[in-house]
């Protein structure tokens, strides 16, 4: 780690990915004792995805699916590759990644640099062929590396005018090799991308991707023929820099269209006055410790706006300890992702976080991680949220109860 920190940030990151791709980083599979405890297992989407633990690595770390096996071997519950664009593109000029060491933060303005769908597809095919072959031959190991899941995050090329076409192409090519899919509409480094979070564009994009996923199967949601024979849940990654009205619009569209979840959040374009690094003024997205509170509050808001548990959330932003992960889980996240922490603490931090998280669950009397999801809302005794989502025919109203796993909340739906 000391050697890598002596290099410029992007070169250091490239070397880390190379080492992981060659499995030169010590893997965490020495036996049963290295497995995450049962309390950390997370099952989502009717069992379509069973995560050995809730700690994953965020998109942007392994952009090109070069180090999936090596990363899962560290003890991560899942790896999200990407963002992947249809055509290869270089991204923004260098330098485009900066360490803010005094602030335990990173600023990047990569701009969706990508090897493209074809290259990533080949690598994922190779990964899954090896993993499934090992399973068939009875060489299935009991470590996280054999149990972890793979998400695929798709984006658009910089010069594409019709964004929907790029996202649909990415989904079409990569869905068979994904445990879950993510549509990234929140990177601050691609001009105009965040405008896709606006209500009309957001709904149109989701529906276009869903039509591709549904194909001729007639399924309500999901792609049912991935390499493991399971449907592929669809998630949307959103920014932390949203107004309350924008959050309400996104939540309403998410519930109306029936997507499977949200990733909250991407990097921020804001700059807290507390930043001390000389790189604080660099343009791009800020991640790491300064994003922690903003991301947690955004998770809390979306958990409330989506009906207290109706829509699974993956929480991202400033996680450096088990307590940080636990705070996001109690705010409403079912899973969490790390990135900047790996820059500063290296791969050993993954198991430290999962150990700390398991200890916090035991301390608070929870037997499984799902029991802690949204606990901060219960302790605050928030009032039930009133949902206004377009779910029924115009001119009619429906009032009903919905169980969300944390008690019964009243929901009112009306057509406006």
N, C-alpha and C positions, 0 to 999 in steps of 0.2 A: 504493500500500500504506500509506503514512504516513497518508493521509486516512482510509482505511478503519479503520486501527487507532485513530483518534481517536473513532470511533463505538462504541456499545455492541456487543458481539460478535454478537448476533443480527441487528441492523440492518446491520452490516458484511457479514455473510454473505449477507443478502438482496440487498444491492447487488452483491456479487460474482457471485451467480447471475444477476441481471438483466443485468449487463455481459456475462457469458459467453453468455447466451441471445440477446443481440443481436449476438454475435460482435465485441464492442468490444475484447476482449482479443486482442492480436496472436497470430494462429494460427501454428503451426509447419509451414507447408507451402510453403517457398520452393524446394523441389526435392529431388532425390535425396539430396543431402548431409545433409538433415535426417532421413532415415529411420534408424530403429534398425538397427544392423549385424545381419547374418544370425545371429550368435552368440546374439542375444537373443530370437530367435523361439521361441515355445513352442507345441507341438502337443499337445493333450490329448484324451482320450476318442475314440480311433481317428480323429482328424482332424476330429471334430465342431466343435472350436474351435481355431483357429490364431491365437494372439495375436502381434502384431508385436513386442511386448516384454512383459516380465513385470510391469511397473509399472502398476497401476490406481488408481482412486480408490474409496475405501470407501463403502458405503451410509451415508446420513446427510448427505453433502455435497450431492448433487442429489436431494433426497427426492422431488420431484414430476416428475422427467423434464423439466425446463425448459431444461436447458443441455447436453444430451448432445453435440450437434455441436461446441459451443464447447469443451467439456472435451476431447474426443478431438483437437481441433485443437491442443491444447497439447503433444501428443506422448505422451499416455497410451496404454497398450496396450489398456485397457478401462475402462469406466465402469459402476459398479453403482448403479442408481437405487433409491430406496426408503429405508426400509421403506414399503410401500404397504399401507394397510388397505382392506377392502372399502368401508366408508362413510367419507365425510369426517369428520375429527375434529380439534379444535383442539389436542389435547395438553394438557400441564400449564400452569399459569399462568406468566406472565413475572414476573421474569427467570428464565431457565432455561438460559442458557449463560454460562460464565464463563471468561475467559482467566487462566491462572496464568502470567504472563509470566516471573517469576523461575525457574519450573520448566519452561518450554517445554511447557506442558500446557494441556488444556482439560477443564472439567467441564461436562457437559450433562445435563439432565433433561427433554428435549423431551417424552417420553411418546408417541411414535408420532404426532406431528402429521402429518396426511396430507390431500392433496386428494381422496383416494379412488381406487378402481380406475378408475372411468369417465373421470375427467379424465386420469389417467396413461395409460390406454389410448389416448385420442385423441391425446395428444402423441407417443406412441411410433409410432402409425400414421402420423402426419404425418412423423416423422423417417425412418421406413423407406421411405415412399413417395418422399420426396425423394432419399434415398440410392440406392435401387434404380433410380429413373428416371434419375438421373445416370449410373449404370453402364451402363444400356441405351443411352443416347445417346452413349456413348463418351467421357464426360467424367470417367472414373475417374482420379483423381490418385494419385500415388505416395507421398503423405504418410500419416502415421499416422491422420489424421482419416477417411480412406477405408478404412482397414484395421482400425481398432480395433473391439472387440466391446462388446456391451451386455448386462450382467447385470441381472436384476430381483429385488429382495429383497422378500418379502411378509411381512406381519405380521397381527396380529389387532386388532380394535377393543377398546377398554378394557372395554366393557360386555358383550361377547360371552361367554356361558357355555360354549358348545361350540366350543372353539378350532378343532377340526378343520374345521368348516364354513367358517370364515373363510379358513383357509389353502387349502382346496380351491377356494373361489370365486376367490381371488386367482390361483391357478395356472391355473384354467380360462380366465380372462379375459386373462391377460397372457403365458402361455407362447408364443403365436404370435409375440410381439414380443421375445422374449428369446433371446440366445445361450446363456445358462445361467440357472437359477433358484436362488434361495436362500430357504430357510425359516428365519426368524429366531426362535429360541427363547431368546435370551440377552440381550436388552436389560434393563438393571436398572431401567428407568423405567416399566414397565407391571406393575402388581401381578399376581403369580402366574405371570408369563410363564416365568421360569427354572425353575419346577417342571416344565415340559414337557421338561426335559432328563433327568428321572428315567426309568429304564429302561423301565418299562411304558408310560408316557405317550409317551415318545420313539418307541418302536417303533410304537405305534398311529397316531401322527401321520404318521410317514413312510409307513406302508403306505396310509393314506387318501389322501395326496397322490399316491403312486405309482399307485394305482388310477385316479385322475383322469387322470394323465399317460398311462397305458397305454390307456385308453378301450377301444375294440373292436379296436384294431390288433393285439393279440396280441404286441406287442413286449415284450421282457424289461424294458427300461428306456427312458425318454425319450419325448419328444413329437416325432414325426417330421415335423410339418407346420408348422414356424415359417416365417417369411417367406422364409427362404433355403433351405427344403427340407431342413433338418437337424434331427436330434433335439436336444432341449434337456436337457442334464445337470442333475441335481438335487443341490444341496449344502445342508448344514446349517451354520448359524453358531452357534458355541458360546462360552461365557464362559471367561475365564481363571481365574475363582474356583471351581475344581472340585477336589474331593478326588481322590486317586489312584483310589479305588474308583469314583467317578463317571466319571472318565476311562475306566477299563476298561469300564464298562457302555456308555458311548457308543460306544467303539471296537468293542465286540462287536456291538452292534445295527447300527452302520454297515456292518460287514462282512457281517452276516447278511442285512440287507435289500437290500444291493447298491446303496446310494446312490453317487453319483459323486464325492463329495468333501466336505471340511470346510473351513469358514472359521474360522481360529484367530488372533485371538480378538476378541471384543467388548470394550467398555470394562470397567474393573474398579471394584468398589465398595470395594476396599481403598484405604488412604491411607498410602503410605510415610512414615516419620518424617522423611525428608529434605525434604519439601515445605516451601517457605518463603512461598508466597503467602498473602495474607490471605483468599483464597477457598478455601483448602484444606479448610475444614470444610463447604463446600456439599455437599448431597446430590446424588447423580447418578452418572453413569459418568465415570471419569477416563480420558483418553487422552493421547497424546503421550509425551514422553521418559520420564516415570516408569513407563510401562507397558512399555517396551522389553524389559527382561530377563525380566519375568514372561511376556510374550507369546512370546518366543523359547523359553523353557523349556517352555511349554505346547505349542508346535509340536513341539519335540524329543520330548516325551512321546507325542503322538498319532502322530507318524511311527513311533516304536517300537511303540506298541500296535496300530497297524494294519498291521504286517508289513513295515516298512521299504520303503515305496513302493507298496504295493498300492492306496492311496487318495490321490489328489492333494489337496494342502493349499494353501489361499491364506492366506498369513501377513500379519497386520495387528497394528500396535501399536508406536508410537514410532519409525517409520522417518523419518530426517532426512538420510540420506546413502546413497551407493552401498554403503558398508561395512555400514550397518545392514541394507539389503536383502539383501546377500550373506550376512550372518550368518543371516538367517532362511531363505534358500535352502539354505545348508549344514546348517541344523538340520532341513530336510525340506520346506520350502515350494517348490512349483512356480511359484507366482506370489506377488506381494506387493501390498499396497494402502497408500495414504497418505491422510491426512486432516489431522491437526493441523499437519503440516509446511506445508500450503498456507496455513494461518492466519498463520503466522509468516514464511514466506519467499516466498509468492506463487507464481505459475504458472511462473516461470523455473526453479524448483527441479526440475521434472519432468525436463527434458532434462539437467540436471546429474547427477541420480541415474542416469539411463540411461547417460550417458558414463562415470561412475565405475564402474558395474557392468561395462560392457564392458571397461574397463581392468583390473579385478580378474580377470575371466575370462582375459584374455590373459596377465596376470602368472602365473597359476597353471597355464597350459597347457591350459585347457579351450577346445574349439572351439564348444561350444554350452552353453546354460544348463542343460539337463537333465543334463549330466554332473556339475554341481556340486551337484545336489539331494541332500541327505542326506550330503554329504561329511564333515561333522563326526562322524557315527556311524562312518564307515569309519576315520577317523583315530584315533578312540578305541578301535577294535577291540572294539566292544560284542559281547556274546554274543547269538546268535540268540534272538529273542523267541519264546516258546511261546504260540501262539494257542489259546484255547479258545472256539470259536465254534460255535453250533448250525447246522451245515450238512448233517448227514446224519441218517438215520433213527435213532430211539431204539434203543439196544442195540448199535449198530455203531460201529466206529472206523475211521479211515483215516489213514494216515501217508503223506506225500508231499513232493515238492520243488516249490518255486515260484520262478521267476525273477522278480526285482523290478527288474532293471535295474542292480543293484549287486552282482551275484554271486548264488549260489544259497543260499537260506536254507531251513532245515528248518521245516516247520509241522506241528503236531499238531492235529487237529480231533476233537472227540468230542462226542457227545450226552449232556448231563447231565440 
